[in-house]
Amino acid sequence: MADIMRVLSRPEPNPNIPPLRPGDTVRVHNRIVEGERERVQTFQGVVIGLRGGGADATFTVRRIAAHGVGVERTFAFHSPRLEKVEVLRHGQVRRAKLYYLRGRRGKAARLRERRQPAPTSPAQASPEPAAE
């Protein structure tokens, strides 16, 4: 019985969601149903936390709305309503949960960008051709 539950609680990964980490700035495209109509709404902000694993895994995104009011939304990784998630920036953070951003405004709420190591291809690594 435990094996059946383990298999059922392991859903297929959503191909429209890239690997996320806390501190990433993302744009989430979410399908909204209004009566009989359906539309896609975007929500852009910073990932302040990832929670859970398996079928009930979620991520929380925070952005600053009008008049400096912070808005947080929690999205389920395996929701059929998630159209796609775009990662715009990778922030360099030292915490798994960025709840401290709730108390910060303006420049104090900025995160440094995580620098990606430069790709080293064989063409770049080869020395200059010897003069003959």
Secondary structure as GFF3:
##gff-version 3
##sequence-region A 1 132
A	DSSP	alpha_helix	2	8	.	.	.	ID=ss1
A	DSSP	beta_strand	25	34	.	.	.	ID=ss2
A	DSSP	beta_strand	37	51	.	.	.	ID=ss3
A	DSSP	three_ten_helix	54	56	.	.	.	ID=ss4
A	DSSP	beta_strand	58	64	.	.	.	ID=ss5
A	DSSP	three_ten_helix	66	68	.	.	.	ID=ss6
A	DSSP	beta_strand	70	76	.	.	.	ID=ss7
A	DSSP	beta_strand	82	89	.	.	.	ID=ss8
A	DSSP	beta_strand	91	92	.	.	.	ID=ss9
A	DSSP	three_ten_helix	99	103	.	.	.	ID=ss10
A	DSSP	three_ten_helix	106	109	.	.	.	ID=ss11
A	DSSP	beta_strand	112	113	.	.	.	ID=ss12
A	DSSP	alpha_helix	122	125	.	.	.	ID=ss13
###
